[in-house]
Each structure stands twice: as structure tokens, then as C-alpha cells.
Amino acid sequence: MPFKNLEDRKNYNRAWIAARRAEWVSKNGPCIQCGNPNDLWLWPTEPDSPRTHRLWSLATERRLEELRKYVLLC
């Protein structure tokens, strides 16, 4: 579905990525230390592993493989 307006495409992509993140967080939250379900961050369990800011746009299998290297903390 091509967008004629660049801003519409950006808004669609932001909503799509936010929905993917929210779905994963709802299944894997809350914070593992205190149980807080709000304001969660992905925290790497392997500090030296390479990270990508495009995590949520990866294909499902690759994304889940990468997410195994993180925990949720507030």
C-alpha cells in the first residue's frame, strides 16, 4: 500500500512498530525486579552483544531470537 504523503507513511510505520512492541511487552512484562508494568525498557543480558535500533521491524523469527537477549526493567 503506497502512501502518497510521507507523513502518513511515517505515522503508519510508528504505529506498526508500537503495536509490535506493545504486544511483546504485554506477553513478557512486567519488570522482572519489582513487577511494575509501566515505563519498561529493554535491558541487554549480554552487554557486549551488538544491538540494533531496528529490532521491532525485523522478521518475526529473527526478532524473537534477538529479544531472548533482553529482559524488561523499569
CORVENNOR-V583370 format. One line per field, one symbol per residue. phi: phi as a letter, one per 20 degrees, with the letter a starting at -180 (. if undefined). psi: psi as a letter, one per 40 degrees, with the letter a starting at -180 (. if undefined). A space follows every 50 residues. Layout:
phi=???
psi=???
This chain:
phi=.fdedfffffffffffffffffffffedeegfecnfedlecedfedgeff cceegfeffgffffffffeccecd
psi=gihdhddddddddddddddddddddddeaahedeeheifiihhhegdeii iiefdeeiidddddddeeeiihi.
